[in-house]
Amino acid sequence: MKNFTKNSILAIAFASILMFAQCTPSANEQTAQTVQTEQTGNALKVAYVNLDSLMSKYNFAQDINKEMMRKEEDIKMKLTEKYKALQADQADFERKYKNNVYATPERAQSEYNRIVEKEQEIVQLEQNLTLEFEREGLLKNQALRDSINKFVEEFNKEAGYDFIITKLGENLLYANPAYDVTNQITEGLNKRYAETKE
């Protein structure tokens, strides 16, 4: 029974770790709370980070979000322009075809083929831009995760937590606010990010 309780606590803590390595709070900001296991008498220092709050306040995350939104808008505008030009070409072709403007059927077929080829090029461009956008998003998200994980490791060298877990949405039913180190992590991340921009 003793091993079961200890193993259950450890399993729950590991299952809750989403993005962070082990972390600890700074000595001058001892907000570390301890969890005393009845069976062993060992104390675990545990803290959590509210990931929603961190992502909304971390300047690097905000900058990435803004940059990706701008890129998405640029892609939409570029494709909208191309599709509008294609629609104009299609309408022009239909009007000319109905009015027998083309001197020969071959000339009409040639123009039709040009429009179909243009449409295929736009579809291919859309696929390429989408893939490029997704790839860049994955790279940015990886950089963001790496940034957070690296900082949390450094933070924990001083703080000495056994676990820093993430609270994301409803993944924790309850978390005592005394265990929350979100503001400390966010402030440290923003300070480090500001230094890299200088």
C-alpha positions in Angstrom: 0.0 0.0 0.0 2.9 2.4 0.8 4.5 1.8 -2.6 1.1 2.2 -4.3 0.5 5.6 -2.8 4.0 6.9 -3.5 3.9 5.5 -7.1 0.4 7.0 -7.5 1.7 10.5 -6.6 4.7 10.1 -8.9 2.5 8.8 -11.8 0.0 11.7 -11.4 2.9 14.3 -11.4 4.5 12.7 -14.4 1.2 12.6 -16.3 0.7 16.3 -15.6 4.0 17.4 -17.1 3.1 18.8 -20.5 5.9 21.0 -21.6 8.3 21.5 -18.7 11.2 19.6 -17.4 11.8 19.5 -13.6 11.8 23.0 -12.2 12.3 24.8 -8.9 11.6 28.3 -7.4 14.4 30.8 -6.5 15.7 30.8 -3.0 14.6 34.4 -2.5 11.1 33.7 -3.7 10.3 30.5 -1.7 6.8 29.8 -2.8 7.6 26.1 -2.9 5.0 24.0 -1.3 5.7 20.6 0.0 3.7 17.4 -0.3 4.3 15.1 2.6 3.7 11.4 1.8 2.4 9.7 4.9 4.1 6.4 4.2 7.7 7.5 3.6 8.0 10.9 5.2 9.6 12.2 2.0 8.7 15.7 1.0 8.1 16.6 -2.7 8.4 20.2 -3.7 5.7 20.8 -6.4 4.7 23.9 -8.3 2.6 24.5 -11.3 2.4 26.9 -14.2 -0.9 28.0 -15.7 0.0 27.5 -19.4 -2.9 29.6 -20.8 -1.8 32.6 -18.7 1.8 32.1 -19.5 1.2 32.0 -23.3 -1.0 35.1 -23.1 1.7 37.0 -21.2 4.9 35.7 -22.7 6.1 38.3 -25.2 7.9 35.8 -27.4 4.6 33.8 -27.7 2.7 37.0 -28.5 5.3 38.0 -31.1 5.1 34.6 -32.8 1.3 34.7 -32.8 1.3 38.2 -34.4 3.9 37.2 -37.0 2.0 34.1 -37.9 -1.3 36.0 -38.2 0.4 38.5 -40.5 1.7 35.7 -42.7 -1.7 34.1 -42.8 -3.3 37.3 -43.9 -0.6 37.9 -46.5 -1.2 34.4 -47.9 -5.0 35.0 -48.0 -4.5 38.3 -49.8 -2.1 36.9 -52.3 -4.4 33.9 -53.1 -7.5 36.1 -53.2 -5.9 38.3 -55.8 -4.9 35.3 -57.9 -8.3 33.7 -57.7 -10.0 37.0 -58.6 -7.8 37.4 -61.7 -8.6 33.7 -62.6 -12.3 34.4 -62.3 -12.0 37.5 -64.5 -10.1 35.4 -67.1 -12.8 32.7 -66.9 -15.6 35.2 -67.3 -13.8 36.9 -70.2 -13.3 33.5 -71.9 -17.0 32.5 -71.5 -18.1 35.9 -72.9 -15.8 35.7 -75.9 -16.7 32.0 -76.5 -20.4 32.8 -76.5 -19.9 35.7 -78.9 -17.8 33.7 -81.3 -14.8 36.1 -80.8 -12.2 33.3 -81.3 -11.2 32.9 -85.0 -10.8 29.2 -84.7 -11.8 26.4 -82.4 -8.1 25.7 -81.8 -7.6 29.3 -80.6 -10.5 28.9 -78.2 -9.1 25.6 -77.0 -5.7 27.2 -76.5 -7.2 30.0 -74.4 -9.2 27.5 -72.4 -6.0 25.4 -71.7 -4.2 28.5 -70.6 -6.9 29.2 -68.0 -7.0 25.7 -66.8 -3.2 25.7 -66.4 -3.4 29.0 -64.5 -5.9 27.5 -62.2 -3.7 24.5 -61.6 -0.8 26.8 -60.8 -2.9 28.7 -58.3 -4.0 25.5 -56.6 -0.3 24.4 -56.5 0.7 27.7 -55.1 -2.0 27.5 -52.4 -0.8 24.0 -51.4 2.9 25.2 -51.3 2.1 28.3 -49.2 0.0 26.2 -46.8 2.7 23.7 -46.3 5.3 26.4 -45.9 3.1 28.2 -43.3 2.5 24.9 -41.4 6.2 24.1 -41.4 7.1 27.6 -40.1 4.4 27.3 -37.4 5.9 24.0 -36.2 9.4 25.5 -36.1 8.1 28.5 -34.2 6.2 26.4 -31.7 9.3 24.2 -31.2 11.4 27.3 -30.6 8.8 28.5 -28.1 8.7 25.1 -26.3 12.5 25.0 -26.2 12.7 28.6 -24.8 10.2 27.7 -22.0 11.8 24.4 -21.2 15.3 25.8 -21.1 14.2 28.7 -18.9 12.3 26.4 -16.5 15.5 24.2 -16.1 17.5 27.3 -15.2 14.7 28.6 -12.9 14.6 25.2 -11.1 18.4 25.2 -10.4 17.7 27.8 -7.8 14.1 26.9 -6.9 14.7 23.2 -6.2 11.3 21.8 -7.1 10.9 18.1 -7.7 8.1 18.8 -10.1 6.8 21.8 -12.0 3.6 20.8 -13.8 1.4 22.6 -16.2 -2.2 23.6 -15.6 -3.9 23.8 -19.0 -7.6 24.3 -19.2 -9.2 21.7 -17.1 -6.4 19.2 -16.9 -6.1 19.8 -13.1 -9.3 19.6 -11.2 -7.9 21.8 -8.4 -4.6 23.5 -7.8 -3.8 25.6 -4.7 -2.8 29.1 -5.9 0.1 29.0 -3.4 1.7 26.5 -5.7 1.4 28.8 -8.8 4.7 30.0 -10.1 3.3 31.3 -13.4 4.2 34.9 -12.8 7.7 34.2 -11.8 8.3 32.0 -14.9 6.6 34.6 -17.2 8.6 37.5 -15.7 11.8 35.6 -16.1 11.0 34.6 -19.7 10.1 38.1 -20.7 13.2 39.5 -19.1 15.4 37.0 -21.0 13.5 37.6 -24.3 13.9 41.4 -23.9 17.6 40.9 -23.5 17.8 38.9 -26.7 16.1 41.7 -28.6 18.6 44.4 -27.5 
